[in-house]
Amino acid sequence: MWKEGRVRWEDYNITKTDIDLVNDLLESMMTPTGVEHSRSKRQSVTPPTGRRIRREYRRLSDGERNAFHTVLQAMKTNGQYNTFANLHRGIVTTSAHRGPNFLGWHRVYLALFEEAIRRINRQVSLPYWDTTLDFDMVNPATTIVFSSAFFGNGDGRVTTGPFANWETPIGRLTRNIAGGSTLFTKANIRSILTRCRTREITVPTALPQFNFESFHNGPHVWVGGQMSGTNTAAHDPVFFLFHAFIDYVWELFRVHQLNDCRVDPSTDYPPVLGEHAPNRAMDGLPGYRNIDGYRSYWTQNWYSYESSPSCPNCNSPYLRCDTAHRVCVSSQRTLARDEPATVGGWFSYGAAANSIFSQARDDVAMLNIGPLFIGPPAEPRTQIGQERLRLSRMGVGK
């Protein structure tokens, strides 16, 4: 499977140990076809470690969340986490992005990652981070998910929480939450669900107001640090939970296709050529073709999603129902002494209003991130949005 000549090796930085892990997982996910004198294989009907249910991060109990964190820590220690993070670089920044294979490649990638998780603890599944629960807050930067009980701090080098002081190829894990762009929103989801064909929501044929991949780019930029780079994003564990959410939204679209549009999502792969061609082998995931990520067996046999929390009962001590808007929103974390609960006054004459934002920007500036995700424009509650608002009030740039 992972053999020279059969895999695109550009910029993978793969070791023999990495190759053995990926091959072992891929082999376990497939079974022989049963055809005599044939070495061909097909997708296994059921996952080796059992069917799993993915739930929103804040819907896990404290014990379940800690068990998930413990597995990721073990994978970081034994090198498996870095193996997966290093798969998301090089050629996949084009062959699994900027086209319809964006959706399918990441679906298979997450399934492989989740299988590695469950080899360590079969009671753990990959949760998803629904960013709409944070976007609907007064100030998304104060969300509890960037606290020591969840992802750890988001203001500069990560020094709290389960991923504190993690090293990456470009330095210490670092973030600058709410720096720019925007989180994925419920309006984005509603927009996607007005379409019926995959070509209407994927690059290069989607109109901007329906562009799923562009919507996805926003939170990469919003989190900042390693998450903002195409080659480095997977080194922040936020990546895997966020992409599980992207996969959840795609599954909502697929159900809509089947039930409302009478379109078979397993075959609705846009007719494109090149790296995103449907029958081209997936980079980094040999044994699969691009169209295999669209097959229905993943959510029929391998995993399913619990629906995102909704009012009136958000079913989590870390969520509350905003009765005025009838949506669940995240609880607020404990704020630092000079950290504002609202978004006004973050900047004054081009300088950060407090040391927290200033240090986060300085820490991220020290990283050699490389190519960046291009997200939607900064919304008003981000640092860039606040600076633009300040300049507009001064009449600058008019």
N, C-alpha and C positions, 0 to 999 in steps of 0.2 A: 504494500500500500504506500507507505512513505518510503519510496526508493528513488534514488537519483534517476532522472530521465522520465519519471512519472509524476513528479510534483514540481511546481514552480517554486524555486528556492530563493528568489530575489528577496534579499534583506530579511530573511527569516531568523538568522542567528540561532539555528536549531542544533542541539547537541544529540548524541546518541541516546542519552537518557530521555530526552524530550520525545524523540522519534519512537522509542519503545513504548512510552506512555500513550501517545496518540494512536499508534498502531493497535495496541492492546484494547483501548477503548473502542476504536472503530470496528475491530474484529468482533468484539462482544455485542455490538449493536446490529450485527448482520448475521444471517444464517445462510448455509449453502442452498442453492436453488433446487437441488435434488436431481438436476439434469445429469445423466450419466456422462462420465469423461469430461465434466465441465468444472472449472474452478470458480465460476461466477457465483456471486452472492446477491442477496436482496435484504431489504430492511427487515429486521426482526419484528414480529407481530407485537410482542410486548417487550418492554425494557427489562434488561437483566435484573435490575434492582427494584422492579415493581412500578406500577403506575403511581403518579404523584399529582398532588393538587397544589397549584401556586396561589398564594394569597398576598394581599397587600401587606407591606412590611410592618405597618402599625397594627395589623390584625393578628400578628403572632403574639402568643403569650410571652412573658419575660423569659421563661425557661426555653421556649422554642427559639426565640431570637438569640439567646445566648448560645444555644446548641449550634445554630447556624454560624454565628461568629467563631465558635470554637473550631468548626470544620475549616473555615477559610484560614484561620490562623495556622492550623495544621498543614494545609496546602501551601501556605507561604513558607513555612519552615522546611517542608520536604521538597520544595522547588516546583511542585505541580502548578501552583498559582501562576508563577512566572512563565511556565510553559504555555499556559492558555493566553496570558497577556501578550506574549510574544507572537502568537499566531495572528493577532489582530494588528498587523503592520505590513510594510512592504507592498507587495502586489495587491493584497486585499483592500488597500485603501482606494483602489479603483475598481477591482473586479467584484467587490462586495459593497460598493458605494457608488452613488451617482448612476443608478440604474435599477431595474426590477429585481436583480439578484440581491439587492440590499436586504429585502425582507426575508427571502428564503435562506441565504447564507447564515444570517444571524440566528435564524430558528434552529438550524442544525448545530451551529456553534454552541448555543445555549444548552441544547439537549446533551451534547458531549460534556460540557462543563458540569451540568447537573448530575450526569451519570458518575463523574469523578467524585462529586460531593457525596453521593449516596453510597459509594463504595466505602466511604469512611463512616457514615451514619445513615442508615436506611430510613430513619425517621425524619430526615431533613429534606425539604424541597427548596427550590429557588424562589424566594419571594419577589414581588415586583414593587417598584416605587412609583406610585401614582402621583405625578407632580401637580396634577390639577388640584389636589387637596391642599397643596402649599400655595399655588398661584392664587387661590380664592381667599387667602388670608389678607389682613390689612397690610402686613409687611411679610412677604414670603421669606425674607432673610432670617426671621426669628423662628422658623419652623423647628420643631423638636427633633427632626431627623438628623440635624447637624448638632447633636449633643453627644455626650459620652456614652449614653445608653444605646445609640444607634450608629450613625456613620462616623461620629467623632466631629471635632470642630471644623468649621469651614472657613476660618479666617487666618489664612497663611499656612505654615507648616502644621501638619496634623499631629498633635501631641496628646490628644485625648481619645478615648474610645477604643474599640477593638483593633483598629488599624493604625494606632499611634506609632509614629517613627518608622513606618514601613519605608524601605529603600526601593527605589525604582532605577532604571537605567540612566535617568537624567537627574537623579538626586532624590532627596526626601519627599515623600508624598505631600503635596501642597494644594490648597484650594483658595479661591477668592469668590465665595458665593455672592450672587446678586451683582456681580461685576458688570455684566452686560447681557444683551439679547433677552430671552424670555423663557420661562418654563412652558411646557406643553399645557394646553388649556382645554377645557370642555368645549369651547367654541371650535378648536381645531378638530376635535373628535366629531362634533356635529357636522362640520364641513366635509370631512372624509366620508361620513356615512350618507351624504347626499349623492355620492357617485356609485356606479354599479360595476365598472370595469377597472381592472388593475392599472391599465395604461393611463387612467384618469387621475391616479394618485401617485404615480412613480415618475421619476426622472427617466427620459428627457421630455416626456409628453404631457406631464401634469401642468395645469395652470397654477400660478403662485398660490391662489387661495385654497388649492386642494393638495399641495405638495407635501406629502407625508414625510419624505426625507428632510425637507427643509424645516418642518416643524420639529423633527427629531434633533436637528443640529442645535436648536436653541438651548436646551438644558445642558448640552456639552459646554457651550460657552458660558452659561449662567453659573455652573459649578466652578469652572476655571481650573487653572493648574494643569495637571496631567490630563484631566478629562477634556480639556479644550483642544488637544492635539490628536490628529488622526492616527499617528503611530504610537501614542502614549496613553490613550484614554483607558484602555483595559487594565492598566496598572492601578487604577483607582477602583476598589470594589463597588463604588456607586455605579460604575458602568454596567455591571451585570444585572443589577436590580432595575436600572433604568431601561435596559434593553428588554428585560422581561416585560416591562410595561408596554414598550413599543410592540412587542409580540402580542400582548393582550389586546391592544387596540386593533392590530391587524386581524386578530381572530374575531373581534366584533364586526369588522368589515366583511370578513369571509362568511360569517353567519348571515349578515345582511345580504350579501350576494346570493346565497343559496335560498333564503326564505323570501326575500322581497324582489330580487331581480331575476330569479331563475337562471343564475349563472353558476356554473360549476367552478369553484375557486381552485380546485386541484389542477385544472387545465388552462386557467385564464392567465397564462404567462404571455406577456407582450412579445410580439414578433421582432426581436432585436438581434443584432449581430455583434461580433466581437466578444469581449470578456463577459458580457452579460447574456450571451446566447443561451437558450434554454438547455441545450444538450451538452454544453461545455462542462468539463470536470471542475468541481469546486476547488479553488485554491486553498491549500492547507487542510482540506477535509476530503481526501481521496476516497473513492468508492461511491461518492455522491456526485450527481450532476446538478446544475443550477436549478432545474425544475423540480428536483426531489424535495427541495425546501417547501414547495407548494403542495406536496401530497397531503391528503387528508388524514393519513394514518398517524401523524404526530399527535393531534388533539383527539383523535378517535381512540387511540390505543396507549399513547405514552403519557400524556399529561392533560390536565384541564385547568381552567382558571376559576377561582371564586370571584364573583362579581365585586367590583370596587364598592366600598362602603357608600351608603346613601342614607339620607334622612328618612324617618325621624330617629332611627336607632343606628348609630355609626359603629356600634359593636367593638369599641376599643377605648381604653382609658386615655389614649393618646390622640383621640379625635373628638370633635364636638359638632353638633348640628347647628349651623348658622340658620336659625329659623327665619330670619329676614329674607335670605336668599334661597333657602331650602336646599342647602348643600352641606356636606360634611367638610370640615376644615381641620387642619392639623392643630394640635396644641402648640403653645409657645414654649420654647425652652427658657431656662433661667438666663437672663441677660447679664452681660458684664456691666460694671458700674457706669461706664461712659458710653454704653451702646444704646442707641435710640430704639424705642419700640415702634415708632412710626418712621416714615421715610423722608420727611422733610428735613432740610438743613444738613444733609450729609456732607455737602461741600461748601466751602467758602473761598471764593476767589481762586478756584482751581486746586485748592488743597483739601485733603480729606478732613472731615470735621472732627475725627478722633483717631487715636493711635491704632485702633483695631483695623480700620479700613486701610490706613496708611501702611501698616506692617504687612497686611495681606497682599497689597499691590506690590510692595517691595520684594516679598518672598517669591511671588510668581515671576516677577521680572528677572530673577536670578536663574530661572530654568531655561534650558535650551529645548523648547517644546517642539520646534519644527513646524511643519504644515498644520494649519489650524482649521477647525470646522467653521464654516460660514453660516451663522444663524440669522434668524429674522432680526429686524431692528430692535434696539434696546427699548424695553417698556419703561414707563416713567418712574417705576419704583427701584430700578437698578441704579448702580453708581453712575454709569454713563448717562442714563436717563435723567438723573438728578442734575448732573453737570450741564446737560443740554438745556434743561429747564432754566437753570440759573443764568446761562448765557443768553437765552432768549429773552428773559426778563430784563437783562442789561442792554438788549438791542444788538447783541453781537451776532454776526452771521446772517443778519436780515438783508 
